[in-house]
């Protein structure tokens, strides 16, 4: 299966990380990139650590924001 772009710069492929979203052209998961930003690394530091472009890091952040914007939260119980 070829990768499917689900957002600018973000792809899924069932053969890569169990179909989790990754940065296009890499095996770097979006959640890892966002997690590193949450841990306090700058976009430039994350890009250097994972051999990405700064634009890739920002694409991961934009995808995460868009995903959260459409998430529905329901009270349980």
C-alpha angles and dihedrals in degrees: 000000000000118000115270117218108227096173135001105299094357123104140175126210124173089222094057121069092334092296096305116149113271137176109274112263093016142072092233111125119227092231091058091053093047091045091055090051090049089051089060105264116138120240089253092052092050091048091052094045094053099030092248134138118251087245089060091055091049090048089055091050092048091050091050092049092049091048092051091047091061097041116115117215118202129189113242123208 
